[in-house]
Amino acid sequence: MIKSDNSKSPVEHRKELRRRVIFSGVIFIPQTHATIDCSIKDLSDDGAKIIVQAQTLIPNNCLLINIKNRIAYEVQCVRRSGREMGVKILRSISLTEASGPEALQLRRLLVERLER
């Protein structure tokens, strides 16, 4: 009797491997101006895995602030599982050189979190 080896890990479809990190983050929903605290667990140039603190409704497109690196991302949800979300990074927004109303608003949210 031959046993099949089912211990292989799933096929990786990402272009770039994500780095394991544990960063504090904030999800910002521009339509409602709501903020949701989260943790960024994996990160690459084109995606991230985030964990929200409470299971809540989050739209497919939103903004994610990486507090440690002082950068925000426009993201699109590509996977959900309970409080965990896999997101694709559509663009980066520097918060250290903030210009324009969107970047300034995100920078204010960052400064609020840094003062806690």
PLY file of the C-alpha trace (Angstrom):
ply
format ascii 1.0
element vertex 116
property float x
property float y
property float z
element edge 115
property int vertex1
property int vertex2
end_header
0.00 0.00 0.00
1.42 3.38 -1.05
0.68 6.45 1.05
0.26 9.79 -0.65
2.18 12.74 0.73
-0.40 15.41 1.61
2.06 17.36 3.76
3.16 19.63 0.92
2.41 23.28 1.48
-0.03 25.02 -0.88
1.29 26.56 -4.07
2.43 30.16 -3.56
0.87 32.50 -6.13
2.45 35.75 -4.92
5.10 37.42 -7.05
7.11 38.32 -3.96
7.31 36.57 -0.59
5.90 38.52 2.31
8.13 39.39 5.25
6.83 38.33 8.65
6.29 41.47 10.71
4.18 42.62 13.64
3.31 46.29 13.09
0.47 48.34 14.51
-1.85 49.66 11.85
-5.03 51.60 11.30
-7.63 50.96 8.63
-9.24 54.18 7.43
-12.52 54.10 5.51
-12.75 57.42 3.61
-16.48 57.15 2.86
-17.43 57.12 6.55
-14.21 58.50 8.12
-14.17 55.40 10.35
-10.92 54.06 11.78
-10.27 50.47 12.86
-7.16 49.38 14.75
-5.35 46.39 13.27
-2.09 44.47 13.23
-0.02 44.00 10.10
1.37 40.45 10.20
2.94 39.94 6.77
4.09 42.62 4.36
5.53 42.86 0.85
5.65 45.58 -1.78
2.36 44.40 -3.26
0.36 42.96 -0.34
-0.15 42.33 3.35
-1.97 40.16 5.85
-3.81 42.15 8.50
-5.73 41.17 11.61
-8.51 43.50 12.81
-9.07 43.80 16.55
-12.80 43.12 16.30
-14.77 41.41 13.58
-16.35 44.31 11.74
-17.53 45.19 8.26
-14.71 46.63 6.19
-15.24 47.55 2.54
-13.12 45.87 -0.13
-11.24 49.12 -0.82
-9.85 51.21 2.03
-6.65 52.80 3.30
-4.16 51.13 5.64
-1.74 53.13 7.79
1.52 51.42 8.79
2.29 53.31 12.01
5.89 52.11 12.44
7.01 53.01 8.92
4.85 56.16 8.67
3.33 55.16 5.36
-0.18 54.52 4.16
-1.43 52.22 1.44
-4.52 52.17 -0.70
-5.52 48.52 -0.45
-8.02 46.08 -1.93
-9.18 43.04 0.02
-8.48 39.79 -1.83
-9.18 37.32 1.00
-11.11 37.27 4.28
-11.26 34.73 7.06
-12.83 35.86 10.32
-10.74 38.79 11.61
-7.93 38.15 9.08
-7.70 39.89 5.72
-5.30 39.50 2.82
-4.95 42.78 0.96
-3.36 43.85 -2.30
-1.47 47.16 -2.16
-2.64 49.41 -4.99
-0.42 52.40 -4.14
1.71 53.82 -1.34
1.22 57.23 0.26
4.18 58.77 2.11
3.13 60.38 5.39
6.49 61.99 6.09
6.23 64.19 3.01
2.47 64.64 3.20
0.96 66.96 0.62
-2.58 67.07 -0.60
-5.74 66.68 1.47
-5.75 62.86 1.55
-2.14 62.56 2.76
-2.63 65.32 5.33
-5.72 63.62 6.75
-3.85 60.30 6.99
-0.89 62.06 8.64
-3.25 63.51 11.29
-4.50 59.99 12.04
-0.90 58.77 12.29
0.06 61.57 14.71
-2.99 60.78 16.87
-1.87 57.14 17.14
1.76 58.09 17.88
0.63 60.32 20.77
-1.17 57.44 22.55
0 1
1 2
2 3
3 4
4 5
5 6
6 7
7 8
8 9
9 10
10 11
11 12
12 13
13 14
14 15
15 16
16 17
17 18
18 19
19 20
20 21
21 22
22 23
23 24
24 25
25 26
26 27
27 28
28 29
29 30
30 31
31 32
32 33
33 34
34 35
35 36
36 37
37 38
38 39
39 40
40 41
41 42
42 43
43 44
44 45
45 46
46 47
47 48
48 49
49 50
50 51
51 52
52 53
53 54
54 55
55 56
56 57
57 58
58 59
59 60
60 61
61 62
62 63
63 64
64 65
65 66
66 67
67 68
68 69
69 70
70 71
71 72
72 73
73 74
74 75
75 76
76 77
77 78
78 79
79 80
80 81
81 82
82 83
83 84
84 85
85 86
86 87
87 88
88 89
89 90
90 91
91 92
92 93
93 94
94 95
95 96
96 97
97 98
98 99
99 100
100 101
101 102
102 103
103 104
104 105
105 106
106 107
107 108
108 109
109 110
110 111
111 112
112 113
113 114
114 115
